[in-house]
Amino acid sequence: MAAPTMDRSTAAAPATPVQTLTISKALNMGLRAAMEANPKVIMMGEDIGKLGGVFRITDGLQKDFGEQRVLDTPLAESGIIGTAVGLAIRGYRPVCEIQFDGFIFPGFDQIVSQVAKLHYRTQGKIKMPIVIRVPFGGGIGAVEHHSESPESYFAHTAGLKVVSCSNPADAYWMIQQAIDCDDPVLFFEPKRRYYEKGEVDTTAQPGPLFASRVLRPGTDATLVAYGPMVRTSLDAANAAAEDGTSLEVIDLRTLSPLDLAPVFESVRRTGRLVVVSEAPSESSIASEIAAKVQQECFYSLQAPVLRVTGFDTPYPPSKLEEEFLPDLDRVLHAVDRSLAW
């Protein structure tokens, strides 16, 4: 009897490497890929095992890799980071989850005193390939200590790398690149954007980790943002385009080291810069960008560098957070001020 022929109309389509994923799922897949590639990669954190983390970023990893590689830790950030230091000295590549941004401060001493300094102190003999994942920023209606933007503390600390993803493709690739890095990396994840979707090509050749990227070209002014404010800036650029204003949007991606070459090139063309960040403006990453652009692009600027940031106050109660966080109207108002100068 002749072999049955396959009905092409019902045949399974070949798997495609391009998938539409949320940032949370892209991070989960990136962590999984890193663990599959290197048995020395270990996950540590509060409720990251059986629960899969409060945001489910590590969902399924303990089930598939075991309790020896995905560890549920006590509620002790100092102990989590201190244990990671010992593991790194022994050749492991620990990935620590800080459950919420405001919880990182009990581990601050270990991060700035040990993690940041051991490579330098030992003249390169000891490496610290530690990734510290931090869901950060507001916009989720959380209680106190759950909506901080502490990135400037760590960008100021020599010996630490600091990055922030803003979309699923970067989430997937940047977390793997951070784990591969021999330097300690603070990996800031925009928690209110966890469930936004985008295309991820798992076979693509990713760009370098410590590099900013132009997301939208423009001619009239430049917007620079990172993390959760990238989406806000893109929305502002779309709204401005309806009124005939062309805004260039740059995703900073790396906060330490800062990659400002694309920003300088953009400002030399547009003559105007607005920096957007949730963090308070005082002594911030936004301040550093403004200072360096003024230094490098002084004769190109047609208006002062403007900053749209959180206010210089503690993060407010959740019912007031929409008044605190930069939004489309505040960004567009800054653009109008810049264009009117």
N, C-alpha and C positions, 0 to 999 in steps of 0.2 A: 504494500500500500504506500502511496506517495506520502512524503512528509508534509504535514500541514504547512501552509504558507501563513506568514504573519500579516494581519490586516494593518496596513500602514496608518490607517486612521486611528487605530487604538494602540499602536506601538508607543512605548515610553520614550519621551523626548530625551536626547542626551543631556546630561547634567551640565548646567552652565555655571561658570565661576562667579558670575555677577549676580548678587542677591540683594534684595531690598531688606534692610535690617534696621532695627532701632540701635541707638548708641549702646544701650545696655546689652543687647544681644551681641553686638560687634565686639564689645569688651570681653564678654564671656567666651566667644569663639577665639579671640586673640590670646586670652589666658590659656585656653585649652591647647591651642597650637604651640604655645611656648612650653607647656608641660610635656607635650608629646615629643617635642624636639630635644629636650634636655632634662634628664632625670634629676638633675641637681636643682631644678626650680621647685620651690616649696611655697605654698600659700599659708598665711597666718592671719588670724583676725577674729573678732568677736562675732559669733553666729554665722561664720562664712561656710561652715561645713554642712550639717544636716539641713539647716534653714536655707542656705545658699545666699546669705547676706540679706540685710534689710531691703536692699534694692534688687536682690536676686542676681547680682552680677556673677557670683560664683556658683550659681545653681547647677547641680549635677556633677560638679568637679570632685567632691569628696567621694561620691558614689563610684565614679569611674577610676579615680587615682588612689583612693584609700585614705585612711585617717593619718597615715604617716607623712603624707605630702600635702594634705589640706587640713590644717589644724584649727580646731575651735579653741580659742585662747580665753583665759580669764579676762574680766573687764579691767585691764591694766595696760594702758598704752606704753607706759615706761617699760614694763616687762616685755611687751611685744617687740619694741624696737631694740631693747637690750639683748634679747634672745636672737634677734636677726643679726646683730653685730657678731655674736659668737658663731652663728651659722656661716656668715660670710667669711670669717677668718678661716673656717674649716673647709671652704671651697664651695659652699652652696650659694644659690642665688635666690634669697628669700624675697617674697612679695607680700608686703604687709598692707592690710586694709585698715584704715582709720574709719570707723563706722560713720561718723559725721565730722565735718570740718572743725567744729568747736571742741572736739574731743582730742585734738592733736596736742594740746598744750601740756598735758601730763607727760608726754613723750618728748617735749621740746628739748630738754636737757640732753637726752641721748642723741637726738638728731644733730644739734649744733655743736655739742662737745665731743662726740665720739664718731658718729657716722660721717660728718663733714670733714673731720680732721685726721683720721687714722691713716689714710693713704699718704697724706703730706708728712705727717709726723714720723712715719716709718720709711721715708724717702722712697716710696713706691713699692716697698716689700709686701705690704698688705693692701689688698684691694677691697673695696666696699660695694660689690654689685647688688645693692639693695634698692628695690622699688617700693615706695610708700604711696599707696593709692589713697586719694583724699576726695570724696564727694564734696563739692564746695559751692557756695553761693546761695542766694535766697530764691524766693518765688514759689515755695511749696507749702506755705502756711504752717511752718514748724514752730516749735517753742524755742526758748532761749538756748544758745549753744549749738543750734542745728542749722544755722544759716550764715556762717562766717565766710570771709574772704581773706585768709591769712597768708596769701602767696608772697607778699612783699617781705615778710620776715625771712623767708627761706631764700628768695632771690638775692637778698642782701648778704647771705651767709656764704663766704668763700668755701668751695669744696663740694657744694651741692649743685645739681642740675635741676631745673624746674621747667616742666612743660604742662600744657593744657590742650586737650582735644576739644573740638567743637562740632564734629560730625561723625557719622558711623565709620566712614572709610579711614579717617585719621585714628579713631578709637581702636579699630582692628589692628592697624599697622603700628601705631605709635606705642601701644602697650608692649608689643613684641620687641620693638627696637629698644625700649627702655629696659626691658629685662635683659637684653643682650649687652647693654652698656656696662662697662666695668666701673663706672662712677655711680654714686648714689643718685637716684632720680626721684624727685617729688612729682607725682603724676596727679594733676588736678583734673577732676571729672565734673562737668557741669550738671549737677544732679537734676535741675529742673528741665534739662534737655534729654534726659535718659531715654525717653520714649518717642523722640522725634526720629523719623525714618530717612534713609538715604541709601544710595546704591554703594555696594562694596564689591570690588573685584579682588577675590582672594588669590588670584594668580598675577596681579599687577606687580610692577617693580616700584616699591614705595620710594619717595624722595627721602632726603636726609632728615633725621629726627630734629636736629637743632636748626631749623630753618623756618622763616615765615613764608607766607604764600599770598599772592594776589588772588582774591576770589572773584572780584568783579572790577573790570577796568573802568576808569572814568577820567574826566578832564577838568572838572571845576573845583573839586576839593577831595581830600583824602580822609577816609575814616579808618582808624586802626583799633582793633578790638581783639579779645581772646576769650576762650571759654564761652559762657552763656551769652555774652554780649555780641558775639559774632552774628547770631541770628537777628538780634535787634538791629544791628548795623545794616545787614542786608535788607531787612524790611524797610529801614529808613531810606536806603538807596533806591529801592523800588518806588517808594512814595515820592521821593524827590524827582525821580525820572518823569512822573506824571506832570510835574510842573516845569519840565525842561531842564532840570539840574542834573548834571552827570557826576556821580560820586564814585570814587575808587574805594573799594573795601579790601583791607588787608587783614588776614588772620595771623596774629603774631605767632601762635603755636608754642614758641619757646620763650620763656621769661628769663631764664638764666642758662646759657648765655643768650642775650638779646641778639636777634638777627635783624638789624635795622637797615641793611643795604637796600632792600626793596622799598622801605619807607622813605629813605633819602631820595631814591630815584623818582618815586611818585611825587613827593613834595616839590622837587625841583621842576616838575611839569605842572602841577596844579597850583602851587603857591600857597596852599592852605591845608591845615591839618586839624582834625578833631580826634582826640583819643577817648575811647569809651571803655569804662571798667566799672564793675560793681563795688570794688573796694573803695574806702575813703581816699580822698585825693592827697592828703598830707603825707609826704615822704613815701610816695608810692611808685609802682611801676609806671603809672601814667606820668608822674613827675619826671622820672628818669628819661622817658621817651621825649617829653617836651624839651628837657634840657639838651639832650643830644641832637635833636632836630634843629633847635636854635643854633647850636654850635656848628653843625655841619651844613646847614641850609640857610644861613642867615640872609644872604643876598637874594635868595629865591622866594622867601616868605613875603606874601602880600598882606598878611594879617597875623596877629599873635596865634600861637598854638593854643587851642582851647581844649579843656577837659570836661567830659561829662561823666561823673562818677557817683558813687554813693556819698552820703554826707559824712562829715567828721563827727559822728556820734556812734555810740554802740548800736548794734542792729536792733531795730524797733520790734515791738510786738507784731505778730503776724497780721493783725488787722490794719496795720499802718505800713506794711512793707511795700505796697505798690506806690506809696508816696516817696519811699526811700530809694527804690531801684530806678536806674536810668531806663527810660522808655522811649518809644519812637518820637513822641512830641519833644522831649528834652533834647534828643539828638538833632532833630530837624531845627529846633530853635538855635542850637549852637552853630549849625551849618549856616542858617540865615545871618547870624551875627558875624560869622567869618566872611561871608560873601558881601556883607554891607560895609565892611571895614574900609 
